[in-house]
């Protein structure tokens, strides 16, 4: 179960990946932590699936947040 990778970021030796995947005939966004096994990335159980029809809504929410806030995030302590 893997598909088109939309976003990927390394974090503490692992990789977080947002991809569009199809499983049992259903297509969805998959935000999941992957770990390295030699030269191969393997998915963990840590993550969440997002209905594909809500990916645009998620993108809009992120864009709205960035329009009002610094890309580095809110000030520390919040």
Secondary structure by P-SEA (a helix, b strand, c coil): ccccccbbbbcccbbbbbbbbccccbbbbbbbbbbbcccbbbbccccccccccaaaaaaaaaaaaaaccccccccccc
